C-alpha cells in the first residue's frame, strides 16, 4: 500500500545496512593524516590502524629528524600509533603502485619526487628491509618505492 514498486527492504536507508567504507591503503591514510596535522600546526596525531609498514616508515622519518617520536598503542584490535610532530615535515606521500626501482633508477626517482638534492628522502622497501634511498645506495640494494618525505 505505502510502498513504491521495485523498492525492497534490503535497500532501505537504515543505519544497520549502510555499505561500509573500506580502507584501501593503511600507509596512505597514515601519511595523509600526518600531512593534515602538520599543515594545521598540531603537535601530535593519532594514526589507526597500526601496521608494520607504517611503523618502519615512521622509524625512517624519526631517524632523519622529521618527527619527534611515536608510540604504538595496543588496543587488542588493529592498534593505534600516536606520532609527536616537530614542525619540520613539509610533505610526505605514498607512491602507488609500488614500482620496482633498480639501483641506477634511484637517482631518477629522487629527482622526480623531491624538491632538492639537499633534503628529503625516498623510502624503498628492499630485501634488507624498509630504508631511505641513501641507505639503499650505500648497501647496494634496490627494491620497490614506498613513498617520500621532505
N, C-alpha and C positions, 0 to 999 in steps of 0.2 A: 504493500500500500504506500508507504512513505519512501520507497527505495527506487532509485533510477535503474534502468536496465543496464546490465553489464558490470555493476559495481558489486564486487564480492566483499565479504567480511575480511578477507586477507589484506586488502589494500586500504582499509580504513586508517585514517591517521590517528593511531593511538601510540602513546609513548613506548609501549611494550614491543611493538612490531616495526619500529622505525629502523631502516637499514643503518648499520654502524659504519663509521669511517675506519678504514684500515690503514695502519701506519706502514708506509712502504719502506722508507729508509730511516733507520734509527739514527745513523750518523748525521744525515742531512737535517733531521729535526733538531738534533742537539746543537749543531753548529749554527743553525738559524736562530735558535733561542739565545745562544751566546752573542751573536751579531746584534740582535734586537736589544738585549740587555746592555751591551756595550754602547750602543747608539744612544740609549736613554740615560747613560751615565750611572747605571746600577753598580753596586759593589759585589753583589753575588747573584747567582742564577741557579734555579733548580732544573735539572735535566732528568727526564724519565722517558722510556725505561733505560736502565743501565745496560751496557754491553761491553764485552772485552775490547772491541774495536774502538769504541768511544773512549774507554779508559786509556788505551795505548796512544790514541790521537792526543788526548789531553796531556799525557805524560810528555810527549814530544813538545807540545806548546809550553808546558811548565819548564822543561829543560832549557828552553831558549828565553824564558822570562816574559812570555806574552800573557800568562795568567799567573796569579799568586800560587794557589794550591787548589786541590779539590778533595772532597770527602765522599766516600761511597756509603750510602745509607741502605742497609739491608732491611727491607720491609717484608721479607718472606714471600715476595711476589717477583716482579721483574727488577726491582731495585731502583734507587734514585741516586743521582750524583749532585752534590752541591759544589758549584765552582765559584771560587773567590777571584774576582777580576781586579786588575790593577790599572785599567785605562790605557794600556799600551797597544792593544789589539785594534787594528783598523778594519780588517775584514778577514773572515775565514769562510771556506766553502768546500763543497764536495764536487768531485768530478765523477759524473755518472754517464755512461757505463765506465767501469774501471778498466781503462785502456792499458794494454801492455806497453811497457816502456823499456826499450833496450838502452844499454849504457850510453851510446852516443846521442840518443834522443833526449836524455835528461835535460841537457842544455836548452833544447828547443822548447820543452815544456816549461822550464823556469822562465824563459824569455816571454812566452805567451801568457803565463799566469801571474807573474809577479811584476810589480811596478818598477823595480830597480834591481840591479845586481847586488847592491849593498845590503839589502834587507829582505826578509820574507823567506818562506820555506815551502817547498812542495813535499807532501807526505806520500811516501810509497809503501806498499805492502810487498815485502820480499820474502824469500825463503829463510832469511835471517831475522824475520820479524818486521814490525812496522817502524819506519825510521824516516828522517828527512833526507832530501836529495844529496846534501853534502856528505852525510854519513854513508849513504849508499855508494857514492862515488869513491869515498875512501876505502870502503870494504870491497869495492869492485863487484857489487851485486846490482841486479836490476829486478824489476817486478811489475806490479800494476800500480797505477796512480790512484790514490785515495782522495786527496784533497790538497788544500793550500791554506796558508795563513800569512798575513803581514800586518 
